[in-house]
Amino acid sequence: MALPTSGVIHHHTSLWRQPNIYWALLGLLYVGFSMVVYGRWIIDGGVHSVGSGDYGTSATRRLLLWVWQGVVVALTAALAVYLVRRYRAARQITLSGAMFASGLLSLWVTPLYQYDGYVFGLSRVTVNVSSWGPWIPGWHGDNPESQFITPLSADGLPYTLMASWILVSRWLLDRVCSPRKNWRRTTLLVATLAVCMAASCLFEQLWILTGSYAYVSASPGPALFAGHWYQLPLLEVFLLGMWTATFVFMDRLARDRGTPFPLFRGSEHLSGWQQPVARILAVNALFTTLTLLWTLVALPAFSASPSQLNPDLPLHLTPGDVSLD
């Protein structure tokens, strides 16, 4: 009896014609590169806390920051439980679930926002760990020994909460543009960008007001609360809106057409653990690529030297070497 080889050949041929496999391979390359960076950071003894003290912050501000870190942990845990339940109910990974995982997988990119000058000031009175930036090839940020990551307040777990931005933006877009109506693509794109900018503005302004991070210098163009440590550059609102809108717009088009999310196409040929892994890696590829473009191309417009910092910037948010004398 002849073996059914034609079906097997067709299966592999159709798989390699789909976008999921190529995006997943790029995502796998990013993960491999991050493992090299983390490995060098750990082996060379780069893992340690950076600085201690209250840096002149009030007891109220310190309490707020510790409450915020607890909120981040609780929100992350709640979001993880929600997404796992959705995965079990649908028997497949959703875009939000893949975004959640990608937030963790793309953490290696975070030190690049201080790649050339200072953009953000991270709070020194929160949980912190030394930056792995110096172990990223080509990294040349200022004062590498004083740079750090705040895994519970600004970097780290908060990156996973980008999945909630997608959920909120998607919900808002469906309220503005009903999925049952036949919207023109241009109109839908404009509406998506407007909704994502509004969500980004709300989330980031509240995040900054907790005192966990700040834009440290005068921003190009207009800003909310310009000239103050809690300012929010409108250019950044636009850039983050575009970042989020990329996923929300593609998701909405796919739902309107009744097709899988574009980066998931081809994963239906996979089974078992292969399908969720391929989907997560594919989304991680786009997530990381957009984040790299944001950090290396867009954020340098906000960078500053120590002499250009906002005059009312609190000491605990001042980047670089800080003396308490």
MINUVO-300167 format. One line per 3 residues: for each residue x, y, z of N, C-alpha, C. Coordinates in steps of 0.2 Angstrom, whole numbers. Each point is the difference from the previous one (the first is absolute). Layout:
BEGIN
X:Y:Z:X:Y:Z:X:Y:Z  ...
***
This chain:
BEGIN
4:-6:0:-4:6:0:4:6:0  -1:5:-4:4:6:-1:-1:5:6  5:3:3:0:4:5:-3:7:-2
-4:3:5:-3:7:-2:5:5:1  5:0:-5:5:5:1:-2:7:-3  -5:0:-5:-2:7:-3:-3:4:6
-4:-2:5:-3:4:5:6:3:4  5:-4:2:6:3:4:3:5:-4  2:-1:-6:3:5:-4:-4:6:-1
-6:0:-1:-5:6:0:0:3:6  0:-3:6:0:3:7:6:4:1  6:-3:-2:6:4:1:1:6:-5
-2:-1:-6:0:5:-5:-4:6:2  -6:-1:2:-5:5:2:3:4:6  3:-4:5:2:3:6:6:5:-2
4:-2:-4:6:5:-2:-3:6:-4  -6:0:-3:-2:5:-4:-4:5:5  -1:-1:6:-4:4:5:5:5:4
-3:6:2:5:4:4:2:-2:7  -4:-4:3:1:-2:7:7:-3:1  2:-4:-5:6:-4:1:6:5:0
0:5:-5:5:5:0:1:5:5  -6:2:3:0:4:6:2:-4:6  -2:-6:0:2:-4:6:8:-1:0
3:-1:-6:7:-1:0:3:6:2  -2:6:-2:3:6:2:-1:1:8  -6:-2:2:-1:1:8:5:-5:3
1:-6:-3:5:-4:3:7:2:0  2:4:-5:7:3:0:0:5:6  -5:4:0:0:5:6:1:-3:7
-4:-6:1:0:-3:6:8:-3:1  2:-3:-5:7:-2:0:5:5:2  0:6:-3:4:6:1:-1:2:7
-6:0:3:-1:2:7:3:-4:5  0:-7:-2:3:-5:5:8:1:0  3:2:-5:7:2:0:1:6:4
-4:5:-1:1:6:4:-1:-1:8  -5:-4:1:-1:-1:8:5:-5:2  2:-5:-4:6:-4:2:6:3:2
2:5:-5:6:4:2:-1:4:6  -5:3:1:-2:5:6:1:-4:6  -3:-6:0:0:-4:6:7:-3:2
3:-3:-6:7:-3:1:5:5:2  0:6:-2:5:5:1:-2:4:7  -5:-3:4:-1:3:6:-3:7:0
-4:1:-5:-4:6:-1:-6:1:4  -3:-5:3:-6:0:3:1:3:8  -2:6:1:0:2:7:-5:6:0
-2:2:6:-4:6:1:5:6:0  -3:6:-3:3:6:-1:-3:5:5  4:2:5:-2:6:4:-5:-2:5
0:4:5:-6:-1:6:0:7:3  -6:1:4:-1:6:3:-7:3:-2  -2:6:3:-6:3:-2:1:5:-5
6:3:-1:1:5:-5:-5:6:1  -1:2:6:-4:6:1:-7:-1:-1  -3:-6:-1:-7:-1:-2:-4:0:7
-6:2:-1:-4:0:6:-3:-7:2  -2:-1:6:-3:-6:2:-6:-2:-4  -4:5:-2:-6:-1:-4:2:-2:-7
5:3:-3:2:-2:-7:3:-7:0  4:-2:5:3:-7:1:-6:-5:1  -5:2:4:-5:-5:1:-4:-1:-7
-1:6:-3:-3:-1:-7:3:-4:-5  7:0:0:4:-4:-4:0:-7:2  0:-2:6:-1:-7:2:-7:-2:-1
-5:4:1:-7:-2:-2:0:-2:-7  3:5:-4:0:-1:-8:3:-7:-2  6:-1:3:3:-7:-1:-4:-6:1
-4:1:6:-4:-6:2:-6:0:-5  -3:6:-2:-5:0:-5:2:-3:-7  6:1:-2:3:-3:-6:0:-7:0
3:-3:6:0:-7:1:-7:-3:0  -5:3:3:-6:-3:1:-4:0:-7  1:6:-4:-3:1:-7:3:-6:-5
7:-1:1:3:-4:-4:-2:-7:1  -1:-2:6:-3:-7:2:-7:-1:-2  -4:6:1:-7:-1:-2:-1:0:-8
5:3:-3:-1:0:-8:3:-7:-2  5:-3:3:2:-6:-2:-5:-6:1  -4:1:6:-5:-5:1:-6:1:-5
-2:6:-2:-5:1:-5:2:-3:-6  6:2:-2:3:-3:-7:0:-7:0  2:-3:5:1:-8:0:-7:-3:0
-5:3:3:-7:-2:0:-3:0:-7  2:6:-4:-2:1:-7:3:-5:-4  6:-2:1:4:-5:-4:-3:-7:1
-2:-1:6:-3:-7:1:-7:0:-3  -4:5:0:-6:0:-3:0:0:-7  4:4:-3:1:0:-8:4:-6:-2
4:-3:4:5:-5:-2:5:3:-5  1:6:0:6:3:-4:2:7:3  6:2:-1:3:6:3:-4:6:-4
-2:5:4:-2:6:-3:5:6:-1  -2:5:-4:5:5:-1:2:3:7  -5:1:5:2:3:6:5:-4:4
-1:-7:-1:4:-5:4:7:0:-3  0:1:-7:7:0:-3:3:7:2  -3:5:0:2:7:2:3:-1:8
-3:-3:4:2:-1:7:7:-3:0  0:-6:-3:6:-4:-1:6:5:-3  -2:3:-5:5:4:-4:3:6:5
-4:2:4:2:5:5:6:-2:4  0:-7:2:5:-3:4:6:-1:-5  -1:-3:-6:5:-2:-4:4:6:-3
-3:6:0:4:6:-3:3:4:5  0:-2:6:3:4:6:7:2:-1  4:-4:-4:7:2:-1:1:6:-4
-5:3:-3:0:6:-4:0:6:5  -3:0:6:-1:6:4:6:4:1  6:-2:1:6:4:1:2:5:-6
-3:-2:-6:2:4:-6:-3:7:0  -5:1:5:-3:7:0:5:5:3  5:-3:3:6:5:2:6:-1:-4
-1:-3:-6:5:-2:-5:5:6:-1  -3:6:-1:4:6:-2:-3:6:4  2:1:6:-2:6:4:-6:-3:4
-3:5:5:-5:-2:4:-7:2:-3  -5:-5:1:-6:1:-2:-5:0:6  0:-5:3:-4:-1:6:4:0:7
-3:2:5:3:-1:7:-4:-5:3  3:-5:3:-4:-5:4:1:1:7  -5:-1:4:0:1:7:5:-5:3
4:3:4:6:-3:4:-3:-3:7  -6:1:2:-3:-2:6:-4:-6:-1  0:-3:-6:-4:-6:-2:5:-6:0
-3:-6:-1:4:-6:-1:4:1:-7  7:-1:1:3:1:-6:6:-5:-1  2:-1:-6:6:-5:-1:4:4:-6
7:-2:1:4:3:-5:-2:-1:-7  2:5:-5:-2:-1:-7:4:-5:-3  -3:-4:-5:4:-4:-4:2:3:-7
-1:7:0:1:4:-6:7:-1:-2  5:0:4:7:0:-2:2:-7:-3  -4:-5:1:1:-6:-3:-3:-1:-7
-4:5:-2:-3:0:-7:6:3:-5  1:-4:-5:6:2:-5:-2:7:-3  5:4:1:-1:7:-3:-3:5:5
-2:-2:6:-3:5:5:5:4:2  -1:7:0:5:5:3:-3:5:4  -5:-2:4:-4:5:5:5:3:5
-2:6:2:4:4:5:0:-4:7  5:0:4:1:-2:7:-3:-7:0  3:-5:-3:-3:-7:0:-1:-3:7
5:2:4:0:-3:7:-6:3:4  -3:5:-2:-5:3:4:-7:-1:-3  -1:-3:-6:-6:-2:-3:-3:-6:3
-7:0:0:-3:-5:3:-7:-1:-3  -3:-6:2:-7:-2:-3:-5:0:7  -6:2:-1:-5:0:5:-5:-5:-2
1:-7:2:-4:-5:-3:-8:0:3  -1:4:5:-7:0:3:-4:6:-1  4:5:-3:-4:7:0:0:3:-7
6:-1:-4:0:3:-7:2:-5:-5  5:-3:1:2:-6:-4:-2:-6:2  1:-6:-3:-2:-6:2:-7:-2:0
-3:-1:5:-7:-2:0:-5:5:-3  1:6:1:-4:5:-4:0:-1:-7  5:-3:-3:0:-1:-8:-6:-6:-1
-1:-4:4:-5:-5:-1:-7:3:0  -1:6:3:-6:3:0:-2:3:-6  5:0:-5:-2:3:-7:-6:-4:-3
0:-6:3:-6:-4:-3:-7:3:2  0:3:6:-6:3:2:-1:6:-4  5:4:-2:-1:6:-5:-4:-3:-6
2:-6:-2:-3:-2:-6:-7:-2:1  -1:-3:6:-7:-2:1:-5:6:1  3:6:3:-4:6:2:-1:3:-7
5:1:-4:0:3:-7:-5:-3:-4  0:-7:0:-4:-4:-4:-7:1:2  -2:0:6:-6:1:3:-3:7:-2
4:5:1:-2:7:-2:-1:1:-7  4:-3:-5:-1:0:-7:-6:-3:-2  -2:-6:3:-7:-3:-1:-6:4:2
1:5:5:-5:4:2:-1:6:-5  6:2:-3:0:6:-4:-2:-2:-7  3:-6:-3:-1:-3:-6:-3:-7:1
-7:0:-1:-3:-7:1:3:-5:-5  1:-6:2:3:-5:-4:-5:-2:-6  -7:2:2:-5:-2:-5:-1:4:-6
3:6:1:0:5:-6:6:-1:-4  -1:2:-7:5:0:-5:4:6:0  5:1:4:4:6:1:5:0:-6
1:6:-3:6:0:-5:6:0:4  5:-3:-3:7:-2:3:3:6:3  0:6:-4:3:6:2:-3:3:6
-7:0:0:-4:2:6:2:-4:6  0:-7:-1:2:-4:6:7:1:2  4:1:-4:7:1:2:1:7:4
-3:5:-2:0:6:4:-4:-1:7  -5:-3:0:-4:-2:6:5:-4:5  3:-5:-3:4:-4:4:6:4:3
3:4:-4:6:4:3:-3:5:5  -5:3:-1:-3:5:5:-2:-4:7  -3:-6:-1:-1:-3:6:6:-3:4
5:-2:-4:6:-2:3:4:5:3  0:6:-3:3:6:3:-3:2:6  -7:0:0:-3:2:7:1:-5:5
0:-7:-1:2:-5:5:7:1:2  5:1:-4:7:1:1:1:6:5  -4:6:-2:1:6:4:-2:-1:7
-6:-3:1:-3:-2:6:5:-4:5  2:-6:-3:4:-5:3:6:3:2  4:3:-5:7:3:2:0:6:5
-5:4:-1:0:6:5:-2:-2:7  -4:-5:1:-1:-3:7:6:-3:2  3:-4:-4:6:-4:1:6:5:3
1:6:-4:5:5:2:-2:3:7  -6:1:1:-2:4:6:1:-5:6  1:-6:-1:2:-4:6:7:1:2
4:3:-4:7:2:2:5:-6:-2  -2:-5:-4:4:-5:-1:5:1:-6  -2:5:-4:5:2:-5:-2:7:-3
4:3:-4:-1:7:-2:4:1:-7  -3:5:-4:4:2:-5:5:6:2  6:-1:0:4:4:4:2:7:-3
-2:2:-6:2:6:-3:-6:3:-4  1:6:-2:-5:3:-4:-1:-4:-6  -6:-1:-2:-1:-4:-6:-1:4:-6
1:-3:-6:-1:3:-6:-7:1:-2  -3:6:-1:-7:1:-1:-4:1:6  -6:0:-1:-5:1:6:0:-6:5
-2:1:6:0:-5:5:-5:2:5  -4:-5:3:-4:1:6:5:2:6  -2:5:4:4:2:5:7:1:-1
1:4:-6:7:1:-3:4:4:6  6:-2:0:5:3:4:0:-3:7  -4:-5:2:0:-3:6:2:-7:0
2:-3:6:2:-7:0:-5:-5:-3  -6:2:1:-6:-5:-2:-2:2:-7  4:3:-4:-3:2:-7:-1:-7:-4
-4:1:-5:-1:-6:-5:0:3:-7  6:-1:-3:0:3:-7:-5:-3:-5  -3:5:-3:-6:-3:-5:3:-4:-6
6:2:-1:4:-5:-6:0:-7:3  2:-1:6:0:-6:3:-7:-4:0  -5:4:1:-7:-2:0:-2:-3:-7
3:4:-5:-2:-2:-7:4:-6:-2  7:-1:3:4:-6:-2:-3:-6:3  -2:1:7:-2:-6:3:-7:-2:-3
-4:5:-2:-6:-2:-3:1:-3:-6  5:1:-4:1:-3:-7:2:-7:2  4:-1:5:3:-7:2:-6:-4:2
-5:2:4:-5:-4:2:-5:-1:-6  -1:5:-4:-5:0:-5:2:-5:-6  7:-2:0:2:-5:-5:-3:-6:2
-1:-2:6:-3:-7:2:-7:1:-1  -3:5:3:-7:1:1:-4:0:-7  4:4:-5:-3:1:-7:0:-7:-3
6:-4:0:0:-6:-3:-5:-5:3  -1:0:6:-5:-4:3:-7:1:-2  -1:7:0:-7:2:-2:-2:-2:-8
5:1:-4:-1:-3:-7:-1:-7:0  4:-4:3:-1:-7:0:-6:-2:3  -3:3:5:-6:-2:3:-6:2:-5
1:6:-3:-5:2:-5:-1:-5:-6  6:-3:-2:0:-5:-6:-1:-7:3  0:-1:6:-1:-7:3:6:-4:-2
6:3:0:6:-4:-1:5:1:6  5:-5:1:4:1:6:4:6:0  3:2:5:5:6:1:5:-1:-5
2:5:-4:5:-1:-6:6:-4:2  3:1:6:6:-4:2:-1:-7:2  -7:-2:1:-1:-6:2:-2:-5:-6
0:3:-6:-2:-4:-6:6:-5:-1  -2:-6:-1:4:-6:-1:1:-4:7  -1:3:5:0:-4:7:-5:-5:0
-5:1:-4:-6:-5:1:3:-7:-3  5:0:-3:3:-7:-3:4:-3:6  1:3:5:4:-2:6:-5:-3:5
3:-5:4:-4:-3:5:3:0:7  -3:-1:5:3:-1:7:3:6:2  6:0:3:3:6:3:3:4:-6
1:-3:-6:3:4:-5:-4:6:-2  -6:0:0:-5:5:-2:1:6:5  -1:0:6:1:6:5:7:3:0
5:-5:-1:7:3:0:1:4:-6  -2:-3:-6:1:4:-6:-4:6:0  -6:1:3:-4:6:0:4:5:5
2:-2:5:3:4:5:7:3:-3  4:-4:-3:6:2:-3:-1:5:-6  -6:-1:-4:-1:4:-5:-2:7:2
-4:0:5:-2:7:3:6:3:4  4:-4:3:6:2:3:5:4:-5  0:-3:-6:4:3:-5:-2:7:-2
-7:1:-1:-2:7:-2:0:4:6  -1:-2:6:0:3:7:7:3:0  5:-4:0:7:2:1:2:5:-6
-1:-2:-6:2:4:-5:-3:8:1  -6:0:1:-3:7:1:3:3:6  1:-4:6:4:3:5:7:3:-1
3:-4:-4:7:2:-2:0:6:-4  -5:1:-5:-1:6:-4:-1:6:5  -5:-1:5:-2:5:4:6:2:5
4:-4:2:6:1:4:6:3:-3  1:-2:-6:6:2:-4:-1:5:-5  -6:1:-2:-1:5:-5:-4:6:3
-6:-1:3:-4:5:3:3:3:6  1:-4:5:2:3:7:6:4:0  5:0:-4:6:4:0:-3:8:-1
-5:1:-2:-3:7:-1:-1:3:7  -1:-5:5:-2:2:7:7:0:5  5:-2:-3:6:-1:4:3:7:3
4:-1:5:3:6:3:6:-1:4  4:5:0:6:-1:5:-2:2:7  5:-1:5:-2:2:6:-1:8:1
3:4:-4:-1:7:0:-7:2:-2  -4:-4:-4:-6:2:-3:-6:-3:4  1:-3:6:-6:-3:4:-5:5:2
-6:-1:1:-5:4:2:2:2:7  -1:7:2:2:3:6:-3:-3:6  -7:-2:-1:-4:-3:6:0:-7:0
5:-4:-3:0:-7:0:3:-2:7  -5:-5:3:2:-2:7:7:-4:-1  3:0:6:7:-3:0:-1:-8:-1
-5:-3:2:-1:-7:-1:-1:-2:-7  -2:5:-4:-1:-1:-7:6:2:-5  5:3:3:6:3:-3:4:-6:-3
1:0:-6:5:-6:-3:7:2:1  4:-5:-1:7:1:1:3:-1:7  6:2:1:3:0:7:-4:5:4
-2:-2:6:-3:5:5:3:0:7  2:5:2:3:1:7:-5:2:5  0:-2:5:-4:2:6:4:5:5
6:1:-2:3:5:4:-2:7:-1
***
